[in-house]
Amino acid sequence: MKEASKHYDVVVIGGALTGSSTALLLRRWNPTARILVVEKTSKFDKKVGEATTELSSFFLSHVLRLHELLAREHLHKMGLRFWFGDGSERSLAECSEVSSELIPSLPSYQLDRSRLDQSLLDMCQAEGTEVLRPAKVKKFEQEWPKSRLTIEGEDGELEVTARWVVDASGKRCWLGRKLGVIERFDDHPTAASWSRWRGVTSLDSQEVLGRDVREESALHYIPASRRLCTNHFMGHGWWCWVIPLVDGETSIGLVRDRRLFEMPREGAKHERYESFLRSCDGLGDLLKGAQLDTDDFRSYEHLAYRSTQYMDRGWALVGDAAAFIDPFYSPGLDHCAISSFATANLIDKDLKQALDEPGLDSAIAAHNARFTRSYPRYFEALYKDKYELFGDAELSAVAFYLDTAMYYLGVVHGPQVDVEELAEPPFGRNILPARMAFRLMKLTNRRLVHIARKRQSRGTYGKRNLGWRCMTDNFGRGRRKISPAHWKGLGLWAKVELGEVWEKLSRAGGRT
Ligand SMILES: Cc1cc2nc3c(=O)[nH]c(=O)nc-3n(C[C@H](O)[C@H](O)[C@H](O)COP(=O)(O)OP(=O)(O)OC[C@H]3O[C@@H](n4cnc5c(N)ncnc54)[C@H](O)[C@@H]3O)c2cc1C
């Protein structure tokens, strides 16, 4: 039976991380705002989006004030670590290792997402947001300033009106699809399969490091925990993430570029995923006594999509409901943080009547321009054909150090100095420094991909993948200066280029 309609300032569709965060920000900034969060599920299940970066951690710990909760209920992350082999089921000790040695100076976390999403939704409720759960938004009729929504809950259908409707429904993109603003991004044909595992051997254990500390260990001593890193096992056209979780499980996923890498053909999907992981250089060692949770196995055949518009009067898209590119470097929660902060900022101004109608329209136009500009630039600067590098330790190391150093410089640093910078998607502003950073990174990426292709055709690709350790001490605090990682990346790049010149000369010498 339909109830009489109730009016809200904001209705948020989806009460997971992005939806709850947006509702929390809006209520904290405007304690009289009437906000409703509608969440479809009665219980959050396990999901990806477990590894945070320094930016998404800044959002969670500082902006949402979750420092204590994160320290208590989740794991501290120790940065990124990469392992390379030659595809012959090598032991971990034979693989090369690329990372930093020290404990990172900025915090980041390995999250139990179902737990964190629940904490955030509980916080929303405790701080005065209404929550309807389990309930599903079924219909949206746009009308400024009073759109109409039909919600299906446990007690039947309910009609409400709202000044703003924020879609945080994740990859379902409930509102964006209805409005026809979501498009599949075919320039980046990646797929992913993942599951949680039990009994994965720890990278910090006796089994890996040896029983007797007086004897030489297979892996040299570093002060940071290797297990707490997001460990990556790499190959041409694919990479695997290994993320430790607080309850002892390990999240392991395989992401591949469908143009470059095909899964084994025999067996069900989860069997092919499992047999491939067990055969991976280095990773196979860690999985010897481990069991895969087959009920938790998930896979997506296509990951990348975007929206042509993020917002208009009365509606907005945030987090995965707006766009997703690629999980490599974990930018997903960065996008959730940035889009949530930017959207809440704009809606807050409207609710406080800080903008007249032309002012609101121009703020919305600027918001759309920044987010839609950021996506293709982010893709070209970081991900275009990037999977061609992943089987070559040297080229991947150059990319890793330079990308990460640029990330600290251009993305992590800004919001620490002025939190309003969190509303700016990377490369979104049409200003000289953003354009220059974009061009520089695009050029670097293109050059490395070009060298990877040349190495493939010469048969020298991945030739230095065994027994090689490459570490920098730290990534700095995100201050605007060249970091040790920058120097490391530039030094390695120079070596790679010299190698190319040497190759050319020796070939020319061979011909004459
Ligand atoms: C393979 C893979 C690996 C990833 N790894 C990482 C990583 O390590 N680090 C990282 O930062 N990011 C990662 N990401 C990205 C990350 O998972 C997402 O960016 C993040 O989980 C999105 O959160 P969200 O709150 O926007 O959406 P979701 O977490 O998907 O939440 C959407 C919510 O909306 C609800 N909902 C849906 N439809 C309706 C409706 N009609 N009515 C009401 N409620 C509805 C759902 O029940 C759900 O609770 C990864 C992504 C992929 C694909």
The ligand as a Gaussian input file, in Angstrom:
#p B3LYP/6-31G(d) Opt

LIG

0 1
 C       38.305000      -6.264000      -9.241000
 C       38.249000      -4.988000      -8.455000
 C       39.168000      -4.757000      -7.437000
 C       39.131000      -3.562000      -6.715000
 N       40.063000      -3.325000      -5.736000
 C       40.099000      -2.120000      -5.137000
 C       41.078000      -1.821000      -4.152000
 O       41.883000      -2.659000      -3.763000
 N       41.103000      -0.570000      -3.640000
 C       40.212000       0.393000      -4.015000
 O       40.306000       1.530000      -3.567000
 N       39.228000       0.102000      -4.888000
 C       39.149000      -1.109000      -5.453000
 N       38.149000      -1.388000      -6.330000
 C       37.072000      -0.397000      -6.517000
 C       36.106000      -0.432000      -5.316000
 O       35.653000      -1.754000      -5.117000
 C       34.931000       0.472000      -5.553000
 O       35.379000       1.717000      -6.042000
 C       34.114000       0.703000      -4.286000
 O       33.807000      -0.512000      -3.655000
 C       32.822000       1.414000      -4.644000
 O       32.077000       1.677000      -3.486000
 P       30.613000       2.286000      -3.630000
 O       30.132000       2.585000      -2.253000
 O       30.617000       3.380000      -4.638000
 O       29.746000       1.118000      -4.282000
 P       29.382000      -0.307000      -3.663000
 O       30.352000      -0.684000      -2.621000
 O       29.185000      -1.224000      -4.819000
 O       27.975000      -0.062000      -2.947000
 C       26.794000       0.151000      -3.639000
 C       25.622000      -0.067000      -2.674000
 O       24.395000       0.309000      -3.315000
 C       23.386000      -0.651000      -3.012000
 N       22.366000      -0.571000      -4.097000
 C       22.516000      -0.933000      -5.397000
 N       21.371000      -0.687000      -6.081000
 C       20.497000      -0.141000      -5.202000
 C       19.142000       0.338000      -5.304000
 N       18.452000       0.307000      -6.457000
 N       18.531000       0.824000      -4.200000
 C       19.202000       0.852000      -3.008000
 N       20.483000       0.401000      -2.852000
 C       21.122000      -0.067000      -3.934000
 C       24.152000      -1.969000      -2.951000
 O       23.448000      -2.928000      -2.201000
 C       25.476000      -1.536000      -2.284000
 O       25.424000      -1.652000      -0.877000
 C       38.143000      -2.591000      -7.025000
 C       37.203000      -2.839000      -8.025000
 C       37.254000      -4.016000      -8.738000
 C       36.239000      -4.261000      -9.824000

